[in-house]
Amino acid sequence: MRIGIDARLYRSSAAGIGRYSQNLIKNLLAIDNENEYVLFMTPEDKKEFDLPNKNIKIIQVDIPHYSLAEQTKMVKIIEKEKCDLVHFLNFNYPVCYKGKFIVTIHDLTLLFYPDAAKKTNFIKQSAFRYVFKKACKNSSRIIAVSENTKKDIIKTFNIPEAKIKVIYEAADDKKLLSDEKSLENIKHKYHIDEKKIILYVGQFRQHKNIQGLLNAYEILKKKMSVRLVLIGKVTENIKKYIDSKPEIRDTLTLGNTSDIAEESVIMPGFVSDEELAAWYKLADVFVFPSFYEGFGLPGLEAMQAGLPVVASKVTSLPEIYNNAALYFDPLKPDDIADKIEIVLNNKNKKEELIKNGYENIKKYSWGKCAQETLDLYKQIQKSEILNPKS
């Protein structure tokens, strides 16, 4: 079977979808010696691809995701490769493509939280909904990364439950490692001392509830000596919010700032895997305050690194984290602060969460994810499941 994979979000800067793309493709190639793979990648993605080219053909396409060219030019490029099946690793597929395909739906954030898309307007929002709907209806099968995402797809697009296969993701295969030099560099650069460190890793979008976490931090600062580290690309909406809060703005440390206040919110920006691993080692607690998540990869990475996790009690997070997190109401900054305080002050609770975290990550494996995905490819090939175009 000749399998095409739209890997235009393979690069690390693509955040969660980048992690998914890299780990799925690596593990598929490790277990599959029969099928041929055609990977469609932008030049930026191709730069990061370093796997053995045993049964792979890479097609370089300088076509950004969510672009007009994606809808007008990608079809001919894909059709030229005569794939038996194409796997789109995100919902955005060229709607005029008539070949057999499956799609992975990570979440419905762009529909439920429109601000997550830069400069989103009514036309763009309508386009996203149209592509989502077409992807769900025209695909042979749909991979959802959680039961919660499956539920959202069924409810939003009236898709039959049998068409959707839940295949879980996992903590990164690379098991983020740091050396003493990285640790010392960060300690020196950010004046890290004995203060407790609260860590967040992820995007800075509306549904991530960074504002709620900042408000919780302000509550905690009045009770204990703590620092908040927010890792991710800083967006304009967060900058505006911080500017409106002098108590946060005046103690803010951005990644390129050398004048660092002792009681600061540290925002290093997008960091390398080595630096991220160092932050996981330096932190005392990981907090995930989202209003909505399709899966929640950063929390699993934190568990893998031996950090206790405090998280929102909404959408997919309780499903994925199980008893390995202490949960709060994301709408209540005081509840976020209370749960963080419990972990920082209660050694037994902290150790319990760390232990449960190590057990919890055993339930998830990229090898298992790849095998279940490959099984789905084979099932489609054998049964020739085609969803009626309606």
C-alpha positions as CSV (number, residue, x, y, z in Angstrom):
1,M,0.0,0.0,0.0
2,R,1.2,3.5,-0.9
3,I,0.4,5.8,2.1
4,G,0.6,9.5,1.9
5,I,1.0,11.6,5.1
6,D,0.4,15.3,5.2
7,A,3.3,16.2,7.4
8,R,3.3,20.0,6.9
9,L,3.1,20.4,10.7
10,Y,6.0,18.1,11.5
11,R,8.3,20.9,12.8
12,S,8.8,21.4,16.6
13,S,7.4,24.9,16.5
14,A,4.0,23.4,15.6
15,A,3.7,22.5,19.3
16,G,1.3,19.6,20.0
17,I,0.6,18.7,16.4
18,G,4.4,18.8,15.7
19,R,5.0,16.3,18.6
20,Y,2.2,14.1,17.2
21,S,3.5,14.2,13.7
22,Q,7.1,13.4,14.7
23,N,6.4,10.6,17.0
24,L,3.7,8.9,14.9
25,I,5.8,8.9,11.7
26,K,9.0,7.7,13.5
27,N,7.1,4.8,15.1
28,L,5.2,3.9,12.0
29,L,8.4,3.6,10.1
30,A,9.9,1.5,12.9
31,I,7.1,-1.1,12.7
32,D,6.1,-1.1,9.1
33,N,8.4,-2.7,6.5
34,E,5.7,-3.5,4.0
35,N,4.1,-0.2,3.0
36,E,5.6,2.7,1.1
37,Y,5.2,6.2,2.6
38,V,5.0,9.6,0.8
39,L,5.5,12.5,3.2
40,F,4.4,15.9,2.1
41,M,6.5,18.5,4.0
42,T,7.3,22.2,3.8
43,P,11.0,23.2,3.6
44,E,10.9,24.0,7.4
45,D,9.5,20.6,8.2
46,K,12.0,18.8,6.0
47,K,14.9,20.5,7.9
48,E,13.9,18.6,11.0
49,F,13.4,15.2,9.4
50,D,16.3,13.0,10.2
51,L,14.8,9.4,10.0
52,P,16.3,6.7,7.7
53,N,14.8,6.9,4.2
54,K,14.1,3.2,3.9
55,N,10.6,3.2,2.5
56,I,9.9,7.0,2.3
57,K,9.5,9.5,-0.5
58,I,9.5,13.1,0.6
59,I,7.6,15.7,-1.5
60,Q,8.6,19.2,-0.6
61,V,5.6,21.6,-0.8
62,D,6.0,25.2,0.1
63,I,2.3,25.5,1.0
64,P,1.4,26.7,4.5
65,H,-1.4,25.1,6.4
66,Y,-4.7,27.0,6.6
67,S,-3.9,28.8,3.3
68,L,-5.7,29.3,0.0
69,A,-2.9,27.4,-1.7
70,E,-3.7,24.5,0.5
71,Q,-7.1,24.3,-1.1
72,T,-6.1,25.1,-4.7
73,K,-2.6,23.5,-5.2
74,M,-2.3,20.6,-2.8
75,V,-4.8,18.4,-4.6
76,K,-2.8,18.0,-7.8
77,I,0.4,17.5,-5.8
78,I,-1.2,14.7,-3.8
79,E,-3.0,13.1,-6.8
80,K,0.3,13.0,-8.7
81,E,1.7,10.5,-6.2
82,K,-1.2,8.0,-6.7
83,C,-1.5,7.1,-3.0
84,D,-3.9,4.3,-2.0
85,L,-4.6,6.2,1.2
86,V,-3.7,9.7,2.6
87,H,-3.5,10.5,6.3
88,F,-4.1,14.2,7.1
89,L,-2.6,14.7,10.5
90,N,-4.9,17.7,11.2
91,F,-8.4,18.6,10.1
92,N,-7.2,21.0,7.3
93,Y,-7.3,19.0,4.2
94,P,-7.9,20.2,0.6
95,V,-11.7,19.7,0.3
96,C,-11.5,19.0,-3.5
97,Y,-9.4,15.9,-2.9
98,K,-11.4,12.9,-4.0
99,G,-9.1,10.1,-3.0
100,K,-9.4,7.8,0.0
101,F,-8.2,9.5,3.2
102,I,-8.4,9.5,7.0
103,V,-8.0,12.6,9.2
104,T,-6.8,13.1,12.8
105,I,-8.9,15.5,14.8
106,H,-7.1,16.8,17.8
107,D,-9.7,19.1,19.1
108,L,-12.3,21.7,18.0
109,T,-10.5,24.7,19.5
110,L,-10.8,26.8,16.3
111,L,-14.5,26.4,16.4
112,F,-15.1,26.7,20.2
113,Y,-12.5,29.4,20.8
114,P,-12.2,31.5,17.6
115,D,-9.6,33.8,19.1
116,A,-7.2,30.9,18.9
117,A,-6.8,31.7,15.2
118,K,-4.8,34.8,14.4
119,K,-6.9,37.6,13.0
120,T,-9.9,35.3,12.8
121,N,-12.9,36.9,11.2
122,F,-16.3,35.7,10.2
123,I,-15.2,34.5,6.8
124,K,-12.2,32.5,8.2
125,Q,-14.4,31.1,10.9
126,S,-16.9,29.9,8.3
127,A,-14.1,28.4,6.3
128,F,-12.7,26.5,9.3
129,R,-16.2,25.1,10.0
130,Y,-16.7,24.1,6.4
131,V,-13.3,22.3,6.2
132,F,-13.9,20.6,9.5
133,K,-17.3,19.3,8.4
134,K,-16.0,18.1,5.0
135,A,-13.1,16.4,6.6
136,C,-15.4,14.5,9.0
137,K,-18.0,13.6,6.4
138,N,-15.7,12.7,3.4
139,S,-13.0,10.8,5.2
140,S,-13.0,7.0,5.3
141,R,-12.4,7.1,9.1
142,I,-11.6,9.7,11.7
143,I,-8.9,9.4,14.4
144,A,-9.8,11.3,17.6
145,V,-7.1,11.7,20.2
146,S,-9.5,11.3,23.1
147,E,-13.0,10.3,24.0
148,N,-13.8,13.9,24.7
149,T,-12.8,14.9,21.2
150,K,-14.8,12.0,19.8
151,K,-17.8,13.3,21.7
152,D,-17.3,16.8,20.4
153,I,-17.1,15.6,16.8
154,I,-20.3,13.5,17.1
155,K,-22.2,16.4,18.7
156,T,-21.0,19.1,16.4
157,F,-21.1,17.4,13.0
158,N,-23.6,14.5,13.6
159,I,-21.0,11.9,12.7
160,P,-21.7,8.2,13.4
161,E,-19.8,6.9,16.4
162,A,-18.6,3.9,14.5
163,K,-16.7,6.0,12.1
164,I,-14.5,7.5,14.8
165,K,-11.5,5.6,16.3
166,V,-9.9,7.0,19.5
167,I,-6.2,6.6,19.4
168,Y,-4.3,8.1,22.3
169,E,-1.1,10.1,22.1
170,A,1.8,9.8,24.6
171,A,4.6,11.6,26.3
172,D,7.4,12.4,23.9
173,D,9.6,9.5,22.9
174,K,12.7,11.7,23.4
175,K,12.2,11.7,27.1
176,L,13.5,15.3,27.4
177,L,16.9,15.2,29.0
178,S,19.0,18.1,30.4
179,D,22.6,18.3,31.5
180,E,24.1,20.3,34.4
181,K,25.4,23.0,32.1
182,S,21.8,23.7,30.9
183,L,20.6,23.8,34.5
184,E,23.3,26.2,35.6
185,N,22.8,28.5,32.6
186,I,19.1,28.9,33.4
187,K,19.8,29.4,37.1
188,H,22.3,32.1,36.3
189,K,20.2,33.8,33.5
190,Y,17.0,34.0,35.5
191,H,18.4,34.3,39.0
192,I,16.9,31.1,40.2
193,D,17.1,30.7,43.9
194,E,15.3,28.7,46.6
195,K,11.8,30.0,45.7
196,K,9.3,27.5,44.6
197,I,8.7,27.4,40.8
198,I,5.3,27.0,39.2
199,L,5.6,25.9,35.5
200,Y,3.3,26.2,32.5
201,V,4.2,24.9,29.0
202,G,2.0,25.4,26.0
203,Q,0.6,28.0,23.7
204,F,-0.7,31.4,24.8
205,R,-4.2,31.3,23.4
206,Q,-7.6,32.2,24.8
207,H,-8.6,28.6,25.7
208,K,-5.3,28.1,27.6
209,N,-6.5,30.4,30.4
210,I,-3.1,32.1,31.0
211,Q,-4.9,35.1,32.5
212,G,-6.5,32.8,35.1
213,L,-3.1,31.4,36.0
214,L,-1.6,34.9,36.3
215,N,-4.4,35.9,38.6
216,A,-3.9,32.7,40.7
217,Y,-0.2,33.6,40.9
218,E,-1.0,37.0,42.3
219,I,-3.0,35.3,45.0
220,L,-0.2,32.9,45.8
221,K,2.5,35.6,46.0
222,K,0.7,37.1,49.0
223,K,1.0,33.8,50.8
224,M,4.4,32.4,49.8
225,S,7.6,33.0,47.9
226,V,7.0,31.6,44.5
227,R,7.9,32.3,40.8
228,L,5.8,31.6,37.8
229,V,7.4,30.3,34.5
230,L,5.3,30.5,31.3
231,I,7.0,28.7,28.4
232,G,5.6,29.3,24.9
233,K,5.4,31.9,22.2
234,V,4.1,35.2,23.8
235,T,1.0,36.6,22.0
236,E,-0.3,40.1,21.8
237,N,-3.4,39.4,23.9
238,I,-1.2,38.2,26.8
239,K,1.1,41.3,26.4
240,K,-2.0,43.6,26.5
241,Y,-3.3,41.8,29.6
242,I,0.0,42.1,31.4
243,D,0.3,45.8,30.5
244,S,-3.1,46.3,32.2
245,K,-1.8,44.7,35.4
246,P,1.1,46.8,36.8
247,E,1.6,44.3,39.7
248,I,2.5,41.6,37.0
249,R,4.0,43.9,34.4
250,D,6.6,45.4,36.8
251,T,7.9,42.0,37.8
252,L,8.0,40.4,34.3
253,T,11.0,38.8,32.8
254,L,10.9,38.1,29.1
255,G,13.4,35.7,27.5
256,N,15.6,38.5,26.1
257,T,15.7,40.7,29.2
258,S,18.8,40.8,31.3
259,D,17.4,43.0,34.1
260,I,15.6,40.4,36.2
261,A,13.4,41.1,39.2
262,E,13.6,38.6,42.0
263,E,9.8,38.2,42.2
264,S,9.2,37.8,38.5
265,V,6.9,36.1,36.1
266,I,9.5,34.5,33.7
267,M,8.5,34.1,30.1
268,P,11.4,32.5,28.2
269,G,9.4,32.2,25.0
270,F,9.7,29.1,22.8
271,V,12.6,27.0,24.1
272,S,14.7,24.0,22.9
273,D,14.0,20.5,24.2
274,E,17.2,20.7,26.3
275,E,16.1,24.0,28.0
276,L,12.5,22.6,28.4
277,A,14.0,19.5,30.2
278,A,15.9,21.8,32.5
279,W,12.8,23.7,33.4
280,Y,11.0,20.5,34.2
281,K,13.8,19.6,36.5
282,L,13.9,23.0,38.2
283,A,10.1,23.3,38.7
284,D,8.2,22.2,41.8
285,V,4.7,21.9,40.2
286,F,3.3,21.9,36.7
287,V,0.0,23.7,36.1
288,F,-2.4,23.2,33.1
289,P,-5.3,25.8,33.5
290,S,-7.0,25.3,30.1
291,F,-10.7,25.8,29.5
292,Y,-10.5,23.2,26.7
293,E,-8.0,20.5,25.6
294,G,-8.2,17.7,23.1
295,F,-5.5,15.6,24.9
296,G,-3.0,17.6,27.0
297,L,0.4,16.4,26.0
298,P,2.4,18.8,28.2
299,G,0.9,17.3,31.4
300,L,2.1,13.8,30.4
301,E,5.6,15.2,29.7
302,A,5.6,16.8,33.1
303,M,4.6,13.4,34.7
304,Q,7.4,11.7,32.7
305,A,9.8,14.3,34.1
306,G,8.7,13.6,37.7
307,L,6.7,16.7,38.3
308,P,3.3,16.8,40.2
309,V,0.5,18.0,38.0
310,V,-2.3,20.4,38.9
311,A,-4.9,20.8,36.1
312,S,-8.4,21.9,35.1
313,K,-11.2,19.5,35.8
314,V,-12.7,20.0,32.3
315,T,-12.9,18.4,28.8
316,S,-10.2,15.7,28.2
317,L,-7.8,16.3,31.1
318,P,-9.5,14.1,33.7
319,E,-9.8,11.4,31.1
320,I,-6.1,11.5,30.2
321,Y,-4.5,12.3,33.6
322,N,-6.8,10.1,35.7
323,N,-5.7,10.1,39.4
324,A,-2.3,11.7,38.5
325,A,-3.4,15.3,38.8
326,L,-5.0,17.5,41.4
327,Y,-8.0,19.2,39.7
328,F,-9.4,22.7,40.0
329,D,-12.2,24.8,38.4
330,P,-10.4,26.9,35.7
331,L,-13.0,29.7,36.1
332,K,-11.9,30.3,39.7
333,P,-8.3,31.7,40.2
334,D,-8.7,31.2,44.0
335,D,-9.3,27.5,43.4
336,I,-6.3,27.3,41.1
337,A,-4.2,29.0,43.7
338,D,-5.5,26.7,46.5
339,K,-4.6,23.5,44.6
340,I,-1.1,24.7,43.7
341,E,-0.6,25.7,47.4
342,I,-1.7,22.2,48.5
343,V,1.0,20.6,46.3
344,L,3.7,23.0,47.3
345,N,3.0,22.7,51.0
346,N,2.0,19.0,51.3
347,K,4.9,16.7,50.7
348,N,2.8,13.5,50.9
349,K,0.3,14.8,48.3
350,K,3.2,15.9,46.0
351,E,4.9,12.4,46.3
352,E,1.5,10.7,45.7
353,L,0.9,12.7,42.5
354,I,4.5,12.0,41.2
355,K,4.0,8.3,41.9
356,N,0.6,8.3,40.2
357,G,2.1,10.3,37.3
358,Y,4.7,7.6,36.6
359,E,2.0,4.9,36.6
360,N,-0.3,7.0,34.4
361,I,2.2,7.5,31.6
362,K,2.6,3.8,31.2
363,K,-0.9,3.7,29.8
364,Y,0.2,5.7,26.8
365,S,2.8,4.7,24.1
366,W,3.7,6.1,20.7
367,G,4.5,2.6,19.7
368,K,0.9,1.6,20.5
369,C,-0.4,4.8,18.8
370,A,1.5,3.9,15.6
371,Q,0.4,0.2,15.7
372,E,-3.3,1.2,16.1
373,T,-3.0,3.7,13.3
374,L,-1.3,1.1,11.0
375,D,-4.1,-1.4,11.9
376,L,-6.6,1.3,10.8
377,Y,-4.8,1.7,7.5
378,K,-4.9,-2.0,6.9
379,Q,-8.6,-2.2,7.9
380,I,-9.5,0.5,5.4
381,Q,-7.5,-1.3,2.7
382,K,-9.2,-4.6,3.3
383,S,-12.8,-3.4,3.8
384,E,-12.7,-0.5,1.3
385,I,-14.8,1.6,3.7
386,L,-15.9,4.7,1.9
387,N,-18.1,7.2,3.5
388,P,-20.9,8.4,1.2
389,K,-20.5,12.0,0.1
390,S,-23.5,13.8,1.5
